[in-house]
Amino acid sequence: MPADPWPLQSHLELGALPTAVPCARLHARQMLWEWGFNGLSETAELLVSELVTNAVKATAGQDLPLPVRLRLSSDKDRLLIEVWDADPRPPVLPGLEDDGTPAPAEEGGRGLFLVATLSHRWNWYAPREWGGKVVWSELQLSAGHRRDQHGTDHLRKKPHPR
């Protein structure tokens, strides 16, 4: 059996409530600390906040009290943040001004603009088993700090090209 390509994983299911955002942020901070990725914590927490905020807003309009789901995964070179909500509509980036920033008149989407700006890659997909959608964001870990088993921080070396 082949090794899991994402050996570090954590899942969290939250009620679609305003308190879901700080809970998801704290969970992300704690998992990154446990995995030794402290140098990436601030950016990852911001991405988790934006994605969970969008999921809570999308789920709020549903008739049933449905959860939002956060999954963090890492292959030790990348961090994958995935957030599921029950709304099947795709995320929409705001219209941009000539300077590449969202237009002041845009009502929403600034959080998704931030996700697109801070992520190495991002996108969304519709999972068949649950319906709804998953919006995901990927961060590179190669330039960050990593803590060894003794708690010492070391700059991570770039992976050897294959």
N, C-alpha and C positions, 0 to 999 in steps of 0.2 A: 504494500500500500504506500503511495507516495506521501511525502511529508506535506502537512497543511501549508499552503503558500502564505497564509495570514495566521501565524501561530499565536499571536497576541490578540485576544478578542474580549470585548465586554459588551453587554447588552443592558439596556435600562428602559423599562416601560413606565410612562408617566401619564397622569391625567392631563387632558388638554386645558390646563388652567394657567393663569399667569405665574404661579409658583413653579411651574415646570421648568422655566428658563433658568433661574438660579440653581435649581437642583441638578439640571443637566450640566451646567457650567462646573459646579463643584465635583460632580462625578468625573467629568473630563479631566479636571485638574488632578484629582486623586489618582486616576488611572495612569496619566502621563508621569506622575511622580513615581508610582509603583513600577512602571516600565523603564524608568530612568531617562525620560525625555523632557526634563524640566525646561530646557531651553526653548521648547516649542509650545509651552503651556499657554502663554499669553495669546498667541495667534489662534491656537486651537480652541481656546475658551471663547474667543470672539466669534469664530466660525460656528461653534456649537450654539452660541446664543442666537445668532442670526437665523440659523436653520431651524432651531426649535421654536423661535418666535414665529416664523412663517408657518410652521406646522400647526402650532396652537391656533393661529388666526384662521388657517384653512379648515381646521377641524371644528372650530366654534360654530360654524353654520350648519353642521350636521344635526339630524333629528335625534340620534342616539348619542349618549356620552361615550365617545370613542377615545382611545388613548393615542399618544404619539410615541414612537419608538426610536431610541437612539442606539446606534451600534458603533463602537470604536474598534478598529482592527489595525494591526501593524504587521508588516513583514520585516521589521527592524530597519528598513530603509525608507519606508513611507508610512504615513498615518492616513487611514481612510475613515472619514466621518460620514455616517449615513443616518438620515432622519426620515422616518416613514410617517405619513399622515393619510387619512382616509379619503381625501379629496383627489380625484383622478386628474384634475386639470393640471397641465404643465406649469412650471414656474415661468414668470415673464420678467425679463430684464427691462428696466425703464428706458425710455428714449434718452439719448445722450446729446449733450450740447457739443459744439465744435471743439471744446477743450477736453472732451472725453468723459465729463462728469454728468450725472443725472440732471435733467432739466429741473429748475426750481418748481415749475408747475406740476411735475409728476407727483401723484398722490402716494405712490408706494414703489417698492422695488429697490429702494436704496440699500437695504440689507443684502439683497441678492447681488447688487453691484459690488458691494464690499466682499462678498463670498467670491465672486469672479476675480476680483483684484488680488485678494490674499492667497487664493488657492493656486497650487501648481496646475491642477486640473479640477473641473467640476462638471456635473451634468445631472441628469435625473433618469429614472426608469420606472416602469409600471410593473410591480411584482404580480405575477399571476396568482400566487397562493393567497394573497391578502387583498388584492385590489388596491386602490389608492395609488400613491406614488412614493418613491424614495428619491430624495435630493441628496447628492453626495458631493464631498469635497475631499481632495487629496493634497497632502502636504509632504514635501521631501524632508527626510530626517538627516540626510548626509552632511549638511553643514551645521547641524545642531550639536549640542553637548549630550553626552551619554554618561551615565553613572555606572561604574563597575560594581561588582558584588560587595565591595568594601565601602561603598558610598563616595568614592572619589570621582570627580568630574574629569572627563577626558574629551578633547575635541575628537569627533568621529572622523576617521579617514574616509575619503571618497572611495566607493567600491571600485575594485579593479575592473577595467573594461574587459568584456568577454570577447 
